[in-house]
Amino acid sequence: MVMSPDDEFLHDDNAKVIFEPLAFRGVTAKNRIFRSNLSGMFDDYNGHGGNARVNWETRFARGGCGGIISSYTPVSVRGRILTRYAMIDDDDKIPFWRVIGDRAHDHDCRFFMQLSHSGRQQDLGGVENAYNKGLSSTNRSDYFHGLLAQAMTQPEIAEVVDQFAQGARRAREAGLDGVELHGANGYLITQFLSSGINDRTDGYGGGVENRARFVLEIVRAIRREAGQDFHLQIKINGVDHNDWLYPWQAKGNTLDETLAICRILLDEGKGVDAFHISSGSTFPHPRNPPGDLPMRDLVRWYDGMLSQGTRTHLNYAIFSNPVGAWAFRRYWKWRRGKVIEGINAEYARAVTEAVRAIDPSVKVLCTGGFQHGDKIAQAIRSGACDAVSIGRPLIANPDLPQILRHANGPTAVKECTYCNKCLINDLENPLGCYELGRYEGATFEEQYKAMIDEVMSVFEPPTFT
């Protein structure tokens, strides 16, 4: 979709659309800007939250977001993607998340926990998972890194369904405003939903209804444990594009299959309250996060994954070879396409039309590179979605909502460049904006110091002084 500036409207018209409150069935956000799930290895190794996480989440509430979707939050240690992410696997995590929720509420910002499970897409699972294959719908490895997988048994499915339900109960007891199921981008729920990944022959594989059975059981279990009035939404792929990197792979879910799944998850008014639309059946994927692929950073930090999968050594050889890196990057950008800002808007529009025909109270969020007021307002005004979620542009400018009140976006030099250095660095470094050109300074050393000062600011204020 070409999201060109809409000259029919003044900035004040766009701001009025963006900053109108959004009422879900059980909770209202003060505006239409949500921080998307941004992780970062800020916490204790055992999954207890840390001081930097409190500072990290608070900075976006202070910046004016109407709602924050938490960092990827594992419901069990088997569900990690990386170590040092705060988890929700035990009641002893509830006090930490209560602090997070309170800090967001201090700024009139709603806080939603993203309940997550990696399945086979476990990049750095930690010592607890050193001898475990990733729980999945299939025995086939992840095709990007070659991460090993194990098809879940019926008792294992029941156990994970309950882990999601208990995670939602804990989120409610922590005083949070709701939960989001991570059903996109290749994680466990995607592995069941996707026709390109799920190869089961039992009641959880085959047609759309069977592939949706796992997540529908999660939705119903959450309703039993956390209540019908507790906000529940799901992040889901509009289209899987499972074959975009490796054409010999199956295509995965089409838009029509996604619409069928969304109708199932409404569960006759007892299911989800909102859908959050993304695309891409693995992570990273040319459409998620849409942008560049910084090969130098990839070579520098990908070595930490060499022991994780059967294809990591091959990937590293390609990434570290000048010709291979050039070709891979060109291929990646070609498969992404030209559009970055609003890349999922047409998928969101189709979901909006499909679910509204059944239940007008259900809302739709859309992610995909948004950082300009005219494009955000156009997506909402045109009926593609009710609100947008933003990731990388908020890392670059945590006060982006305040900027959008008065301007169409950040000044050109301060805009997010979609370079994706933030996400590549997260394999070993604190999450933050690593685009040197955005920082003040006359020399490399001055700019690098300014960048490090900004990245490390998430540790301030410290826990102990």
C-alpha positions as CSV (number, residue, x, y, z in Angstrom):
1,M,0.0,0.0,0.0
2,V,1.3,3.5,-0.9
3,M,0.7,5.6,2.2
4,S,1.3,9.0,0.6
5,P,0.8,12.2,2.6
6,D,-2.9,13.2,2.6
7,D,-2.9,16.9,1.6
8,E,-6.7,17.1,2.2
9,F,-6.1,17.4,5.9
10,L,-4.2,19.9,8.1
11,H,-2.0,18.6,10.8
12,D,-4.5,19.6,13.4
13,D,-7.1,17.4,11.7
14,N,-4.6,14.4,11.8
15,A,-3.8,15.1,15.4
16,K,-7.4,15.1,16.3
17,V,-7.8,11.6,14.8
18,I,-4.6,10.3,16.5
19,F,-5.4,11.6,20.0
20,E,-9.0,10.6,20.1
21,P,-9.5,8.0,22.9
22,L,-9.9,4.4,21.9
23,A,-12.5,2.3,23.8
24,F,-12.0,-1.4,23.8
25,R,-14.8,-3.6,25.3
26,G,-13.2,-3.4,28.8
27,V,-10.6,-0.7,28.8
28,T,-10.1,2.7,27.2
29,A,-6.8,4.2,26.0
30,K,-6.3,8.0,25.8
31,N,-5.0,8.0,22.2
32,R,-4.4,5.7,19.2
33,I,-0.6,5.2,19.7
34,F,0.5,2.0,21.2
35,R,4.1,1.0,21.9
36,S,4.6,-2.4,20.2
37,N,6.3,-5.3,22.0
38,L,10.0,-4.2,22.3
39,S,12.1,-6.6,24.3
40,G,15.7,-6.2,25.4
41,M,17.8,-8.3,27.7
42,F,17.4,-6.0,30.8
43,D,16.4,-8.5,33.5
44,D,17.8,-11.2,35.8
45,Y,18.9,-14.4,34.2
46,N,16.2,-16.4,36.1
47,G,13.4,-14.3,34.6
48,H,12.8,-11.9,37.5
49,G,12.4,-8.3,36.3
50,G,15.1,-5.7,36.8
51,N,15.4,-2.0,37.4
52,A,16.3,-1.3,33.8
53,R,13.0,-2.9,32.7
54,V,11.1,-0.5,34.9
55,N,13.0,2.5,33.4
56,W,12.5,1.1,29.9
57,E,8.7,0.7,30.1
58,T,8.2,3.9,32.0
59,R,10.0,6.1,29.4
60,F,7.3,5.3,26.8
61,A,4.5,5.9,29.2
62,R,6.1,9.3,30.0
63,G,6.5,9.9,26.3
64,G,2.7,9.9,25.8
65,C,1.7,6.5,24.4
66,G,-1.9,5.6,25.0
67,G,-0.9,2.0,25.7
68,I,2.1,-0.2,26.0
69,I,2.3,-3.8,24.9
70,S,4.9,-5.3,27.1
71,S,8.2,-6.8,26.0
72,Y,7.9,-10.4,24.9
73,T,7.0,-12.2,28.2
74,P,7.5,-15.9,28.3
75,V,4.9,-18.0,30.1
76,S,7.5,-20.6,30.9
77,V,11.3,-21.0,30.7
78,R,10.8,-23.4,27.7
79,G,9.2,-20.4,25.9
80,R,12.2,-18.0,26.0
81,I,13.6,-16.5,22.8
82,L,16.5,-14.9,24.7
83,T,17.7,-14.9,28.2
84,R,17.3,-12.0,30.6
85,Y,13.7,-11.2,29.6
86,A,11.3,-10.8,32.5
87,M,8.9,-13.8,32.6
88,I,5.4,-14.5,34.0
89,D,5.9,-18.2,34.8
90,D,5.2,-18.0,38.6
91,D,3.2,-16.0,41.1
92,D,6.5,-14.7,42.5
93,K,6.7,-12.4,39.3
94,I,3.4,-10.6,40.1
95,P,4.9,-7.9,42.4
96,F,7.4,-6.8,39.7
97,W,4.7,-6.5,37.0
98,R,2.5,-4.6,39.5
99,V,5.3,-2.0,39.7
100,I,5.5,-1.8,35.9
101,G,1.7,-1.4,35.6
102,D,1.7,1.3,38.3
103,R,4.4,3.3,36.6
104,A,2.5,3.2,33.3
105,H,-0.7,4.2,35.1
106,D,1.0,7.2,36.7
107,H,1.1,8.6,33.1
108,D,-2.5,7.6,32.2
109,C,-1.1,4.9,30.0
110,R,-2.7,1.5,29.7
111,F,-0.3,-1.6,30.0
112,F,-0.9,-4.9,28.3
113,M,1.3,-8.0,28.9
114,Q,2.3,-9.9,25.8
115,L,2.0,-13.6,26.8
116,S,4.5,-15.4,24.7
117,H,6.1,-18.8,23.9
118,S,8.9,-19.3,21.5
119,G,8.2,-22.8,20.4
120,R,11.1,-23.8,18.1
121,Q,12.1,-20.1,17.5
122,Q,14.3,-20.1,20.6
123,D,17.4,-18.0,19.6
124,L,19.3,-18.1,22.9
125,G,17.3,-20.3,25.3
126,G,19.8,-20.3,28.1
127,V,21.4,-23.1,30.1
128,E,18.0,-24.4,31.2
129,N,17.2,-25.3,27.6
130,A,20.6,-26.5,26.5
131,Y,19.4,-30.1,25.9
132,N,15.8,-29.3,25.0
133,K,14.3,-29.1,21.6
134,G,11.9,-26.3,21.1
135,L,8.3,-27.3,21.7
136,S,6.3,-27.0,18.5
137,S,3.6,-28.2,16.2
138,T,6.2,-30.0,14.2
139,N,9.4,-32.0,14.4
140,R,10.9,-29.9,11.6
141,S,13.6,-27.4,12.4
142,D,13.2,-23.6,12.0
143,Y,14.4,-23.0,8.5
144,F,16.3,-19.7,9.1
145,H,18.7,-20.7,11.9
146,G,18.0,-24.5,11.9
147,L,16.7,-24.4,15.5
148,L,15.6,-27.9,16.5
149,A,12.0,-28.7,17.2
150,Q,9.8,-31.4,18.9
151,A,6.1,-31.9,18.0
152,M,4.1,-31.5,21.2
153,T,2.2,-34.3,22.7
154,Q,-1.4,-33.9,23.9
155,P,-0.3,-33.6,27.6
156,E,2.3,-31.0,26.6
157,I,-0.3,-29.0,24.7
158,A,-2.6,-29.0,27.7
159,E,0.3,-27.9,30.0
160,V,1.2,-25.0,27.7
161,V,-2.4,-23.9,27.4
162,D,-2.6,-23.8,31.2
163,Q,0.7,-21.8,31.3
164,F,-0.9,-19.1,29.1
165,A,-4.0,-19.1,31.3
166,Q,-2.0,-18.7,34.5
167,G,0.1,-16.0,32.9
168,A,-3.1,-14.0,32.2
169,R,-4.4,-14.6,35.7
170,R,-1.1,-13.2,37.1
171,A,-1.3,-10.2,34.8
172,R,-4.7,-9.4,36.1
173,E,-3.6,-9.9,39.7
174,A,-0.7,-7.5,39.0
175,G,-3.3,-4.8,38.1
176,L,-2.4,-4.7,34.4
177,D,-5.0,-3.7,31.8
178,G,-5.0,-6.8,29.7
179,V,-3.0,-9.3,27.8
180,E,-1.9,-9.9,24.2
181,L,-1.2,-13.4,22.8
182,H,1.8,-13.4,20.5
183,G,0.4,-15.3,17.6
184,A,2.5,-13.8,14.8
185,N,6.1,-13.8,13.5
186,G,6.8,-17.5,13.9
187,Y,6.5,-18.1,17.6
188,L,4.7,-21.1,19.0
189,I,1.1,-20.0,18.3
190,T,2.1,-19.2,14.7
191,Q,3.7,-22.7,14.4
192,F,0.2,-24.1,15.1
193,L,-1.7,-21.6,12.9
194,S,0.5,-21.6,9.8
195,S,-0.2,-24.1,7.0
196,G,3.4,-23.7,6.1
197,I,4.7,-25.0,9.4
198,N,2.0,-27.2,11.0
199,D,2.3,-30.7,9.5
200,R,0.3,-32.5,12.2
201,T,-2.2,-35.2,11.4
202,D,-4.1,-35.1,14.6
203,G,-6.9,-32.7,15.8
204,Y,-4.4,-29.8,15.9
205,G,-3.3,-30.1,12.2
206,G,-4.9,-30.1,8.8
207,G,-7.6,-27.5,8.0
208,V,-7.9,-24.0,9.4
209,E,-10.3,-25.0,12.2
210,N,-7.9,-27.7,13.5
211,R,-4.8,-25.4,13.2
212,A,-6.7,-22.8,15.3
213,R,-7.7,-25.3,18.0
214,F,-4.6,-24.7,20.1
215,V,-5.0,-21.0,20.3
216,L,-8.7,-21.2,20.8
217,E,-8.1,-23.5,23.8
218,I,-5.7,-20.8,25.1
219,V,-8.4,-18.1,24.7
220,R,-11.0,-20.1,26.5
221,A,-8.6,-21.1,29.3
222,I,-7.7,-17.4,29.8
223,R,-11.4,-16.5,29.9
224,R,-11.9,-19.1,32.6
225,E,-8.9,-18.0,34.7
226,A,-8.9,-14.2,34.2
227,G,-12.5,-13.5,33.4
228,Q,-14.6,-12.4,30.5
229,D,-14.1,-8.7,31.3
230,F,-10.2,-8.8,31.2
231,H,-8.9,-7.4,27.9
232,L,-7.6,-10.1,25.6
233,Q,-6.1,-9.4,22.1
234,I,-3.9,-11.4,19.7
235,K,-1.1,-10.4,17.4
236,I,-1.5,-12.3,14.2
237,N,0.0,-12.4,10.7
238,G,-2.2,-10.9,8.0
239,V,-0.2,-13.2,5.6
240,D,2.6,-15.6,6.5
241,H,4.9,-15.2,3.5
242,N,6.6,-18.4,4.7
243,D,8.4,-18.8,1.4
244,W,9.8,-15.3,1.0
245,L,13.4,-16.2,2.0
246,Y,13.4,-19.8,0.8
247,P,11.1,-20.3,-2.1
248,W,11.0,-24.1,-1.6
249,Q,9.2,-23.6,1.6
250,A,5.4,-23.7,1.7
251,K,3.7,-20.3,1.4
252,G,1.9,-20.5,4.7
253,N,-1.4,-18.8,5.5
254,T,-3.1,-16.6,2.9
255,L,-5.1,-13.6,3.9
256,D,-8.3,-15.6,3.5
257,E,-7.0,-18.3,5.9
258,T,-6.2,-15.5,8.4
259,L,-9.7,-14.1,8.1
260,A,-11.1,-17.5,8.8
261,I,-8.9,-17.8,11.9
262,C,-9.9,-14.4,13.1
263,R,-13.6,-15.3,12.8
264,I,-13.0,-18.5,14.9
265,L,-11.2,-16.5,17.6
266,L,-14.2,-14.2,18.1
267,D,-15.8,-17.4,19.6
268,E,-19.3,-16.0,19.4
269,G,-18.6,-12.9,21.4
270,K,-16.6,-14.7,24.1
271,G,-13.2,-14.6,22.4
272,V,-10.7,-11.9,21.8
273,D,-11.4,-8.2,22.1
274,A,-8.9,-7.0,19.5
275,F,-6.5,-8.1,16.7
276,H,-3.0,-6.7,16.2
277,I,-1.9,-7.2,12.6
278,S,1.7,-8.0,11.5
279,S,3.1,-10.3,8.8
280,G,6.0,-12.8,8.3
281,S,6.1,-16.3,9.7
282,T,9.6,-16.1,11.3
283,F,11.8,-13.5,12.9
284,P,13.5,-11.7,11.5
285,H,11.6,-11.6,8.2
286,P,11.8,-9.1,5.2
287,R,8.4,-7.7,6.3
288,N,9.1,-7.9,10.0
289,P,10.7,-5.6,11.0
290,P,10.6,-3.9,7.6
291,G,13.7,-2.0,6.8
292,D,17.4,-2.7,6.1
293,L,19.6,-5.6,7.2
294,P,22.9,-4.2,8.7
295,M,25.4,-6.9,7.7
296,R,28.3,-5.6,9.6
297,D,26.3,-5.6,12.8
298,L,24.9,-9.0,11.9
299,V,28.4,-10.5,11.6
300,R,29.5,-8.8,14.8
301,W,26.7,-10.2,16.9
302,Y,25.4,-13.3,15.2
303,D,28.4,-15.3,16.4
304,G,26.6,-15.7,19.7
305,M,24.1,-18.0,18.0
306,L,26.6,-20.4,16.3
307,S,25.9,-23.2,18.8
308,Q,22.1,-22.8,18.6
309,G,21.0,-24.2,15.2
310,T,22.1,-26.4,12.4
311,R,22.2,-23.6,9.8
312,T,23.9,-20.9,11.9
313,H,27.4,-21.7,10.6
314,L,26.2,-21.5,7.0
315,N,24.5,-18.2,7.7
316,Y,27.6,-16.8,9.4
317,A,29.7,-17.8,6.4
318,I,27.3,-16.0,4.1
319,F,27.0,-12.9,6.3
320,S,30.8,-12.6,6.7
321,N,31.6,-13.0,3.0
322,P,31.5,-9.6,1.2
323,V,29.8,-11.0,-1.9
324,G,27.5,-13.2,0.1
325,A,26.6,-10.4,2.5
326,W,25.9,-8.0,-0.5
327,A,23.7,-10.6,-2.2
328,F,21.8,-11.6,0.9
329,R,21.1,-7.9,1.8
330,R,19.9,-7.1,-1.8
331,Y,17.6,-10.2,-1.7
332,W,16.2,-9.3,1.7
333,K,15.4,-5.7,0.6
334,W,13.8,-7.0,-2.7
335,R,11.5,-9.4,-0.8
336,R,10.5,-6.6,1.6
337,G,9.4,-4.3,-1.2
338,K,9.4,-0.5,-1.3
339,V,6.9,0.3,1.3
340,I,7.9,0.4,5.0
341,E,5.6,2.8,6.8
342,G,2.1,1.2,6.9
343,I,3.4,-2.1,5.4
344,N,0.6,-4.1,7.0
345,A,-2.3,-1.6,6.5
346,E,-4.1,-3.5,3.8
347,Y,-4.0,-6.7,5.8
348,A,-5.4,-4.8,8.8
349,R,-8.2,-3.4,6.6
350,A,-9.3,-6.8,5.5
351,V,-9.3,-8.1,9.1
352,T,-11.2,-5.0,10.2
353,E,-13.9,-5.5,7.6
354,A,-14.2,-9.2,8.3
355,V,-14.5,-9.0,12.1
356,R,-16.7,-5.9,12.2
357,A,-19.2,-7.7,10.0
358,I,-19.6,-10.1,12.9
359,D,-18.9,-7.9,16.0
360,P,-18.6,-4.1,15.6
361,S,-17.1,-3.8,19.1
362,V,-13.8,-5.6,18.2
363,K,-10.9,-3.3,17.5
364,V,-7.9,-3.7,15.2
365,L,-4.3,-2.4,15.7
366,C,-1.7,-2.3,12.9
367,T,2.0,-2.4,13.2
368,G,4.6,-1.6,10.5
369,G,7.0,1.3,10.7
370,F,4.6,4.2,11.5
371,Q,6.2,7.4,12.6
372,H,4.4,10.2,10.7
373,G,1.1,11.8,11.7
374,D,-0.4,12.0,8.2
375,K,0.2,8.3,7.6
376,I,-1.1,7.2,11.0
377,A,-4.2,9.4,10.6
378,Q,-4.8,8.1,7.1
379,A,-4.7,4.5,8.2
380,I,-7.2,5.2,11.0
381,R,-9.4,7.5,9.0
382,S,-9.6,5.2,6.0
383,G,-10.8,2.3,8.2
384,A,-7.7,0.1,7.9
385,C,-7.4,0.1,11.7
386,D,-8.4,1.7,14.9
387,A,-4.9,2.4,16.2
388,V,-1.2,1.8,15.3
389,S,1.5,0.1,17.3
390,I,5.0,1.5,17.0
391,G,8.4,-0.1,17.8
392,R,11.6,1.1,16.3
393,P,10.5,4.8,15.8
394,L,9.8,4.9,19.5
395,I,13.2,3.6,20.4
396,A,14.6,6.5,18.3
397,N,12.2,9.0,19.8
398,P,10.4,7.8,23.0
399,D,8.6,11.1,23.0
400,L,7.2,10.6,19.5
401,P,3.5,11.0,20.7
402,Q,4.3,14.4,22.1
403,I,6.1,15.3,18.8
404,L,3.0,14.2,16.8
405,R,0.8,16.6,18.7
406,H,2.5,19.5,17.1
407,A,4.3,18.2,14.0
408,N,4.0,15.5,11.3
409,G,7.0,13.7,12.7
410,P,10.5,14.1,14.1
411,T,12.9,16.4,12.3
412,A,14.6,14.6,9.4
413,V,17.9,14.0,11.1
414,K,16.1,12.5,14.1
415,E,13.7,10.1,12.2
416,C,14.0,6.4,12.6
417,T,15.9,5.2,9.5
418,Y,14.6,1.6,9.8
419,C,18.3,0.4,9.8
420,N,17.4,-2.4,12.3
421,K,20.7,-2.0,14.2
422,C,18.7,-1.8,17.4
423,L,17.3,-5.3,16.9
424,I,20.6,-6.9,15.8
425,N,22.5,-5.4,18.7
426,D,20.0,-6.9,21.1
427,L,21.6,-10.3,20.6
428,E,24.4,-9.1,22.9
429,N,23.9,-5.4,23.8
430,P,21.3,-3.3,25.6
431,L,18.4,-2.4,23.3
432,G,18.6,1.1,22.0
433,C,19.1,3.2,18.9
434,Y,22.5,2.4,17.4
435,E,22.2,4.6,14.3
436,L,25.2,6.8,14.7
437,G,24.0,9.5,12.3
438,R,21.2,10.4,14.6
439,Y,23.5,11.7,17.3
440,E,25.2,15.0,17.8
441,G,28.9,15.4,17.4
442,A,31.6,16.7,15.0
443,T,33.7,13.5,15.2
444,F,33.0,9.7,15.3
445,E,34.2,9.6,18.9
446,E,31.8,12.4,19.9
447,Q,28.8,10.8,18.1
448,Y,29.7,7.3,19.5
449,K,29.9,8.7,23.1
450,A,26.5,10.4,22.6
451,M,25.0,7.2,21.3
452,I,26.4,5.1,24.2
453,D,25.1,7.7,26.7
454,E,21.7,7.4,25.2
455,V,21.7,3.6,25.1
456,M,22.9,3.2,28.7
457,S,20.4,5.8,30.0
458,V,17.9,2.9,30.5
459,F,19.9,2.0,33.6
460,E,19.2,5.3,35.2
461,P,18.0,5.8,37.8
462,P,19.9,2.8,39.3
463,T,18.4,0.4,41.9
464,F,21.1,1.2,44.5
465,T,23.0,4.5,44.9
